[in-house]
């Protein structure tokens, strides 16, 4: 009975997380910015998840959030080549997923954005300096990893 409840709980959090990433992806595509209130919703969602005991390992949560903090630092040093919204979303997913799964998500997102960049260059739709929203790649990566079973939120 406990296992069934855990599976149902995971699928609820998976759905909520994918819905959240869908919203932030929309803002990233449309406005190239993530409003602070949307980030606050994500932080609240991560806090509720932790308060409900969904993620017990505080070290894993801190390690996962550290990935987002590193991305925020890289964004600062590179004058937002990586946007602050991207880093903030990875802080949130780090709290939800933990370090191991957040690393998987980052790697999948980077692979997807690399493939998209190559397609843009091959189709002559962009140059090396062309920028594009990163959070849709994170959404696709999250969906792929969730459906393949590598990601359990």
C-alpha positions as CSV (number, residue, x, y, z in Angstrom):
1,X,0.0,0.0,0.0
2,X,2.8,2.4,0.9
3,X,4.5,1.7,-2.5
4,X,1.3,2.6,-4.4
5,X,1.0,5.8,-2.4
6,X,4.6,6.8,-3.2
7,X,4.1,6.2,-7.0
8,X,0.9,8.3,-6.9
9,X,2.7,11.1,-5.0
10,X,5.7,11.0,-7.4
11,X,3.4,11.3,-10.4
12,X,1.6,14.3,-8.9
13,X,4.9,16.0,-8.2
14,X,6.1,15.1,-11.7
15,X,3.0,16.6,-13.2
16,X,3.3,19.8,-11.1
17,X,7.0,20.2,-12.0
18,X,6.4,19.7,-15.7
19,X,3.5,22.2,-15.6
20,X,5.7,24.7,-13.8
21,X,8.5,24.2,-16.4
22,X,5.9,24.7,-19.1
23,X,4.9,28.1,-17.6
24,X,8.5,29.3,-17.2
25,X,9.3,28.0,-20.7
26,X,6.4,30.1,-22.1
27,X,7.8,33.2,-20.4
28,X,11.3,32.4,-21.5
29,X,10.2,32.1,-25.2
30,X,7.8,35.0,-25.2
31,X,9.6,37.6,-23.0
32,X,13.1,36.2,-22.5
33,X,12.6,36.9,-18.8
34,X,11.0,35.0,-15.9
35,X,8.9,37.2,-13.6
36,X,10.0,37.1,-10.0
37,X,6.5,36.0,-8.9
38,X,6.8,32.9,-11.1
39,X,10.2,32.1,-9.5
40,X,8.5,32.7,-6.1
41,X,5.9,30.1,-7.0
42,X,8.7,27.6,-7.8
43,X,10.5,28.3,-4.5
44,X,7.2,27.8,-2.7
45,X,6.6,24.6,-4.5
46,X,10.1,23.3,-3.5
47,X,9.5,24.4,0.1
48,X,6.2,22.6,0.3
49,X,7.7,19.5,-1.2
50,X,10.4,19.5,1.5
51,X,8.0,20.3,4.3
52,X,5.8,17.4,3.3
53,X,8.9,15.2,3.5
54,X,8.9,14.4,-0.2
55,X,12.7,14.9,-0.2
56,X,14.3,13.9,3.1
57,X,17.9,14.2,2.2
58,X,18.8,17.8,2.9
59,X,22.4,17.3,1.6
60,X,21.0,16.1,-1.7
61,X,18.7,19.1,-1.9
62,X,21.5,21.6,-1.1
63,X,23.8,19.9,-3.6
64,X,21.1,20.0,-6.3
65,X,20.4,23.7,-5.5
66,X,24.2,24.4,-5.7
67,X,24.1,23.5,-9.4
68,X,21.6,26.4,-9.9
69,X,23.8,28.7,-7.8
70,X,26.8,27.8,-10.0
71,X,24.7,28.7,-13.1
72,X,23.7,32.0,-11.5
73,X,27.4,32.7,-10.9
74,X,28.3,31.8,-14.5
75,X,25.5,34.1,-15.6
76,X,26.9,36.9,-13.5
77,X,30.5,36.4,-14.9
78,X,29.4,36.1,-18.5
79,X,26.9,39.0,-18.4
80,X,23.9,36.7,-18.6
81,X,25.0,34.3,-21.3
82,X,23.2,32.0,-19.1
83,X,20.2,33.9,-17.8
84,X,19.4,34.4,-14.1
85,X,16.0,32.8,-14.6
86,X,17.7,29.6,-15.9
87,X,19.9,29.5,-12.8
88,X,16.9,30.2,-10.5
89,X,14.9,27.3,-12.1
90,X,17.9,25.0,-11.5
91,X,18.0,26.0,-7.9
92,X,14.3,25.0,-7.7
93,X,14.7,21.8,-9.6
94,X,17.7,21.0,-7.4
95,X,15.6,21.2,-4.3
96,X,12.9,19.1,-5.9
97,X,15.2,16.5,-7.5
98,X,18.4,16.4,-5.5
99,X,21.9,16.5,-6.8
100,X,22.0,13.3,-8.9
101,X,18.8,13.9,-10.8
102,X,19.5,17.6,-11.3
103,X,22.8,16.8,-12.9
104,X,21.0,14.4,-15.2
105,X,18.5,17.2,-16.0
106,X,21.3,19.7,-16.7
107,X,23.1,17.3,-19.0
108,X,20.0,16.3,-20.9
109,X,19.0,20.0,-21.3
110,X,22.5,20.9,-22.5
111,X,22.4,18.0,-25.0
112,X,19.0,19.2,-26.3
113,X,20.2,22.8,-26.6
114,X,23.3,21.6,-28.4
115,X,21.3,19.6,-30.9
116,X,19.0,22.6,-31.5
117,X,22.1,24.9,-32.0
118,X,23.5,22.5,-34.5
119,X,20.2,22.4,-36.4
120,X,20.1,26.2,-36.4
121,X,23.6,26.4,-37.8
122,X,23.0,23.7,-40.4
123,X,19.8,25.3,-41.7
124,X,21.5,28.7,-41.7
125,X,18.9,30.1,-39.3
126,X,21.4,31.3,-36.9
127,X,25.1,32.2,-36.3
128,X,27.5,31.3,-33.5
129,X,26.3,34.3,-31.5
130,X,22.6,33.5,-31.9
131,X,20.8,33.2,-28.6
132,X,17.7,31.2,-27.8
133,X,15.6,30.4,-24.7
134,X,17.1,27.6,-22.6
135,X,14.2,26.6,-20.4
136,X,12.2,24.9,-23.2
137,X,15.2,22.6,-23.5
138,X,15.0,22.0,-19.7
139,X,11.2,21.2,-20.1
140,X,11.9,18.7,-22.9
141,X,14.8,17.2,-20.8
142,X,12.5,16.9,-17.8
143,X,9.8,15.2,-19.8
144,X,12.2,12.8,-21.5
145,X,13.9,11.8,-18.2
146,X,10.6,11.5,-16.4
147,X,9.0,9.2,-19.0
148,X,12.2,7.1,-19.3
149,X,12.1,6.6,-15.6
150,X,15.4,8.4,-14.9
151,X,13.7,11.2,-13.1
152,X,11.5,10.7,-10.1
153,X,10.4,13.9,-8.5
